[in-house]
Amino acid sequence: MYELLESFMLDHQIKMGRDALFDLLAANNLLVRRRKRKIYTTNSFHWLRKYPNMIIGLIPIRVNQLWVSDITYLQTASGYLYISFITDAFSHKIVGYHVAESLEAVASIKALEMALSNLKGAIEGLIHHSDRGIQYCSSDYVKLLQDNGIQISMTENGDPRENAVAERINGIIKGEYLECYQIDDLDEAKVLLDQVVQLYNNDRPHLSISNMRPSQVHQTNQKTCKLWKNYYSKRSTPVKRSPD
């Protein structure tokens, strides 16, 4: 946000650093607040095979090395919808997504099919990481991964930090975009989700990737670094906000 506003502030001779900007936003209740989860989208109590966590300590060094996947819910005027995301962990680009009225595995498969359709060239050493939800353990989902030579990795302890990038994507898309709109039904949600993903991929800079845009990093495979720090430790009443 600071990077996007910087040219405007310079044009209007406003002298304000990044910390001061976040202090101003916090004082006016303009920071995104983390909401408590109301619905659980993961059912890991099933008999299907669960795969070990292959990405402990792994830091991706290129695109299409690690995809992370997760499902989140969206409340609309006509009920709850469920969104499946697949994100490249190196570039933070959403490479596949699908919204549906149920948590059936077919919705997650459509997100995976979108991600696969956008690949150029052969896949080499790609890992797909997710929780142990029944959608990701289903025979059809596993077969699609295996048929494309993709290694399967899953969380083991139910800790959100085991799939931190995917969890963060859910929070950004919902908290910064979708929850700002009144959505009536599935058709509206599909149109809006397309627009939101385009905005996220092409226009939103990330402190976790050198303030670049996900599509920019994904296209160039450019090495980045984390620039974020905790803006809230000095406040007596901190506003919860995940760094990115």
Contacts in CASP RR format, 6 or more apart in sequence:
PFRMAT RR
TARGET T0000
AUTHOR 0000-0000-0000
METHOD contacts of the structure
MODEL  1
MYELLESFMLDHQIKMGRDALFDLLAANNLLVRRRKRKIYTTNSFHWLRK
YPNMIIGLIPIRVNQLWVSDITYLQTASGYLYISFITDAFSHKIVGYHVA
ESLEAVASIKALEMALSNLKGAIEGLIHHSDRGIQYCSSDYVKLLQDNGI
QISMTENGDPRENAVAERINGIIKGEYLECYQIDDLDEAKVLLDQVVQLY
NNDRPHLSISNMRPSQVHQTNQKTCKLWKNYYSKRSTPVKRSPD
1 21 0 8 1.000
2 17 0 8 1.000
2 18 0 8 1.000
2 21 0 8 1.000
2 22 0 8 1.000
3 205 0 8 1.000
3 211 0 8 1.000
4 205 0 8 1.000
5 21 0 8 1.000
8 14 0 8 1.000
9 15 0 8 1.000
9 16 0 8 1.000
16 24 0 8 1.000
19 231 0 8 1.000
22 31 0 8 1.000
22 231 0 8 1.000
23 231 0 8 1.000
25 31 0 8 1.000
26 231 0 8 1.000
26 232 0 8 1.000
26 235 0 8 1.000
26 239 0 8 1.000
31 239 0 8 1.000
31 241 0 8 1.000
32 175 0 8 1.000
32 176 0 8 1.000
32 241 0 8 1.000
33 239 0 8 1.000
33 240 0 8 1.000
33 241 0 8 1.000
34 171 0 8 1.000
34 240 0 8 1.000
34 241 0 8 1.000
34 242 0 8 1.000
35 175 0 8 1.000
38 73 0 8 1.000
39 73 0 8 1.000
39 80 0 8 1.000
41 71 0 8 1.000
41 72 0 8 1.000
41 73 0 8 1.000
41 82 0 8 1.000
41 103 0 8 1.000
42 71 0 8 1.000
42 131 0 8 1.000
42 132 0 8 1.000
42 133 0 8 1.000
43 103 0 8 1.000
43 133 0 8 1.000
43 134 0 8 1.000
44 50 0 8 1.000
44 131 0 8 1.000
44 132 0 8 1.000
44 133 0 8 1.000
44 134 0 8 1.000
44 158 0 8 1.000
46 133 0 8 1.000
46 134 0 8 1.000
46 137 0 8 1.000
48 134 0 8 1.000
48 137 0 8 1.000
48 138 0 8 1.000
48 139 0 8 1.000
49 137 0 8 1.000
49 142 0 8 1.000
50 132 0 8 1.000
50 137 0 8 1.000
50 154 0 8 1.000
51 152 0 8 1.000
51 153 0 8 1.000
51 154 0 8 1.000
52 153 0 8 1.000
52 154 0 8 1.000
52 156 0 8 1.000
53 129 0 8 1.000
53 153 0 8 1.000
53 154 0 8 1.000
53 155 0 8 1.000
53 156 0 8 1.000
53 162 0 8 1.000
54 127 0 8 1.000
54 129 0 8 1.000
54 151 0 8 1.000
54 152 0 8 1.000
54 153 0 8 1.000
55 66 0 8 1.000
55 127 0 8 1.000
55 129 0 8 1.000
55 153 0 8 1.000
58 66 0 8 1.000
58 127 0 8 1.000
60 66 0 8 1.000
60 89 0 8 1.000
60 90 0 8 1.000
61 90 0 8 1.000
61 223 0 8 1.000
62 90 0 8 1.000
62 221 0 8 1.000
63 88 0 8 1.000
63 90 0 8 1.000
63 91 0 8 1.000
63 93 0 8 1.000
63 217 0 8 1.000
63 218 0 8 1.000
63 221 0 8 1.000
64 88 0 8 1.000
64 90 0 8 1.000
64 119 0 8 1.000
64 123 0 8 1.000
64 126 0 8 1.000
65 89 0 8 1.000
65 90 0 8 1.000
65 125 0 8 1.000
65 126 0 8 1.000
65 127 0 8 1.000
66 88 0 8 1.000
66 89 0 8 1.000
66 90 0 8 1.000
66 126 0 8 1.000
66 127 0 8 1.000
66 129 0 8 1.000
67 86 0 8 1.000
67 87 0 8 1.000
67 88 0 8 1.000
67 89 0 8 1.000
67 95 0 8 1.000
67 115 0 8 1.000
67 126 0 8 1.000
67 127 0 8 1.000
67 128 0 8 1.000
67 129 0 8 1.000
67 150 0 8 1.000
68 86 0 8 1.000
68 87 0 8 1.000
68 89 0 8 1.000
68 129 0 8 1.000
68 130 0 8 1.000
68 163 0 8 1.000
68 165 0 8 1.000
68 166 0 8 1.000
68 169 0 8 1.000
69 84 0 8 1.000
69 85 0 8 1.000
69 86 0 8 1.000
69 87 0 8 1.000
69 108 0 8 1.000
69 111 0 8 1.000
69 112 0 8 1.000
69 128 0 8 1.000
69 129 0 8 1.000
69 130 0 8 1.000
69 136 0 8 1.000
69 166 0 8 1.000
70 84 0 8 1.000
70 85 0 8 1.000
70 130 0 8 1.000
70 131 0 8 1.000
70 163 0 8 1.000
70 166 0 8 1.000
70 167 0 8 1.000
70 169 0 8 1.000
70 170 0 8 1.000
71 82 0 8 1.000
71 83 0 8 1.000
71 84 0 8 1.000
71 85 0 8 1.000
71 103 0 8 1.000
71 108 0 8 1.000
71 135 0 8 1.000
72 82 0 8 1.000
72 83 0 8 1.000
72 85 0 8 1.000
72 170 0 8 1.000
72 171 0 8 1.000
72 173 0 8 1.000
72 174 0 8 1.000
73 80 0 8 1.000
73 81 0 8 1.000
73 82 0 8 1.000
73 83 0 8 1.000
74 80 0 8 1.000
74 81 0 8 1.000
74 82 0 8 1.000
74 83 0 8 1.000
74 99 0 8 1.000
74 174 0 8 1.000
74 178 0 8 1.000
74 183 0 8 1.000
74 189 0 8 1.000
75 81 0 8 1.000
76 183 0 8 1.000
76 184 0 8 1.000
76 185 0 8 1.000
76 186 0 8 1.000
76 188 0 8 1.000
76 189 0 8 1.000
77 182 0 8 1.000
77 183 0 8 1.000
77 184 0 8 1.000
77 185 0 8 1.000
78 184 0 8 1.000
78 185 0 8 1.000
78 186 0 8 1.000
81 99 0 8 1.000
81 100 0 8 1.000
81 101 0 8 1.000
81 186 0 8 1.000
81 189 0 8 1.000
82 99 0 8 1.000
82 100 0 8 1.000
82 101 0 8 1.000
82 102 0 8 1.000
82 103 0 8 1.000
82 107 0 8 1.000
83 97 0 8 1.000
83 98 0 8 1.000
83 99 0 8 1.000
83 173 0 8 1.000
83 193 0 8 1.000
84 96 0 8 1.000
84 97 0 8 1.000
84 98 0 8 1.000
84 99 0 8 1.000
84 100 0 8 1.000
84 107 0 8 1.000
84 108 0 8 1.000
84 110 0 8 1.000
84 111 0 8 1.000
84 135 0 8 1.000
85 94 0 8 1.000
85 96 0 8 1.000
85 97 0 8 1.000
85 111 0 8 1.000
85 166 0 8 1.000
85 169 0 8 1.000
85 170 0 8 1.000
85 173 0 8 1.000
86 94 0 8 1.000
86 95 0 8 1.000
86 96 0 8 1.000
86 97 0 8 1.000
86 111 0 8 1.000
86 112 0 8 1.000
86 114 0 8 1.000
86 115 0 8 1.000
86 128 0 8 1.000
87 93 0 8 1.000
87 94 0 8 1.000
87 95 0 8 1.000
87 96 0 8 1.000
87 165 0 8 1.000
87 166 0 8 1.000
87 169 0 8 1.000
88 95 0 8 1.000
88 214 0 8 1.000
88 218 0 8 1.000
89 129 0 8 1.000
89 165 0 8 1.000
90 217 0 8 1.000
90 218 0 8 1.000
90 221 0 8 1.000
91 209 0 8 1.000
91 214 0 8 1.000
91 215 0 8 1.000
91 217 0 8 1.000
91 218 0 8 1.000
92 165 0 8 1.000
92 169 0 8 1.000
92 206 0 8 1.000
92 208 0 8 1.000
92 209 0 8 1.000
92 214 0 8 1.000
92 217 0 8 1.000
93 201 0 8 1.000
93 214 0 8 1.000
93 215 0 8 1.000
93 217 0 8 1.000
93 218 0 8 1.000
94 169 0 8 1.000
94 173 0 8 1.000
94 197 0 8 1.000
94 200 0 8 1.000
94 201 0 8 1.000
94 214 0 8 1.000
95 114 0 8 1.000
95 115 0 8 1.000
95 118 0 8 1.000
95 218 0 8 1.000
96 111 0 8 1.000
96 112 0 8 1.000
96 114 0 8 1.000
96 115 0 8 1.000
96 118 0 8 1.000
97 111 0 8 1.000
97 114 0 8 1.000
97 193 0 8 1.000
97 197 0 8 1.000
98 107 0 8 1.000
98 108 0 8 1.000
98 110 0 8 1.000
98 111 0 8 1.000
98 114 0 8 1.000
99 107 0 8 1.000
99 186 0 8 1.000
99 189 0 8 1.000
99 190 0 8 1.000
99 193 0 8 1.000
100 106 0 8 1.000
100 107 0 8 1.000
100 110 0 8 1.000
100 186 0 8 1.000
101 186 0 8 1.000
103 135 0 8 1.000
104 135 0 8 1.000
105 134 0 8 1.000
105 135 0 8 1.000
105 138 0 8 1.000
105 140 0 8 1.000
105 141 0 8 1.000
106 140 0 8 1.000
107 135 0 8 1.000
108 135 0 8 1.000
108 136 0 8 1.000
108 141 0 8 1.000
109 140 0 8 1.000
109 141 0 8 1.000
109 144 0 8 1.000
112 128 0 8 1.000
112 141 0 8 1.000
112 144 0 8 1.000
112 145 0 8 1.000
113 144 0 8 1.000
116 144 0 8 1.000
116 148 0 8 1.000
123 148 0 8 1.000
123 149 0 8 1.000
123 150 0 8 1.000
125 150 0 8 1.000
125 151 0 8 1.000
126 149 0 8 1.000
126 150 0 8 1.000
126 151 0 8 1.000
127 150 0 8 1.000
127 151 0 8 1.000
127 152 0 8 1.000
127 153 0 8 1.000
128 145 0 8 1.000
128 150 0 8 1.000
128 151 0 8 1.000
128 152 0 8 1.000
128 153 0 8 1.000
129 153 0 8 1.000
129 154 0 8 1.000
129 155 0 8 1.000
129 163 0 8 1.000
129 166 0 8 1.000
130 136 0 8 1.000
130 153 0 8 1.000
130 154 0 8 1.000
130 155 0 8 1.000
130 163 0 8 1.000
130 166 0 8 1.000
131 154 0 8 1.000
131 155 0 8 1.000
131 158 0 8 1.000
131 162 0 8 1.000
131 163 0 8 1.000
132 154 0 8 1.000
132 155 0 8 1.000
132 156 0 8 1.000
132 158 0 8 1.000
135 141 0 8 1.000
136 142 0 8 1.000
136 154 0 8 1.000
137 154 0 8 1.000
142 152 0 8 1.000
145 151 0 8 1.000
145 152 0 8 1.000
146 152 0 8 1.000
155 162 0 8 1.000
155 163 0 8 1.000
156 162 0 8 1.000
160 167 0 8 1.000
168 242 0 8 1.000
168 244 0 8 1.000
171 242 0 8 1.000
172 200 0 8 1.000
172 204 0 8 1.000
172 244 0 8 1.000
173 196 0 8 1.000
173 197 0 8 1.000
173 200 0 8 1.000
177 196 0 8 1.000
177 199 0 8 1.000
177 200 0 8 1.000
178 192 0 8 1.000
178 193 0 8 1.000
178 196 0 8 1.000
181 192 0 8 1.000
183 189 0 8 1.000
183 192 0 8 1.000
200 214 0 8 1.000
201 213 0 8 1.000
201 214 0 8 1.000
201 215 0 8 1.000
201 218 0 8 1.000
202 213 0 8 1.000
202 214 0 8 1.000
202 215 0 8 1.000
203 213 0 8 1.000
204 213 0 8 1.000
204 214 0 8 1.000
205 211 0 8 1.000
205 212 0 8 1.000
205 213 0 8 1.000
206 212 0 8 1.000
206 213 0 8 1.000
206 214 0 8 1.000
206 244 0 8 1.000
207 226 0 8 1.000
207 227 0 8 1.000
207 228 0 8 1.000
207 243 0 8 1.000
207 244 0 8 1.000
208 224 0 8 1.000
208 226 0 8 1.000
208 227 0 8 1.000
208 228 0 8 1.000
208 243 0 8 1.000
208 244 0 8 1.000
209 217 0 8 1.000
209 224 0 8 1.000
210 224 0 8 1.000
210 225 0 8 1.000
210 227 0 8 1.000
211 227 0 8 1.000
212 222 0 8 1.000
212 224 0 8 1.000
216 222 0 8 1.000
217 224 0 8 1.000
228 243 0 8 1.000
228 244 0 8 1.000
229 243 0 8 1.000
230 243 0 8 1.000
231 241 0 8 1.000
232 238 0 8 1.000
232 239 0 8 1.000
232 240 0 8 1.000
232 241 0 8 1.000
END
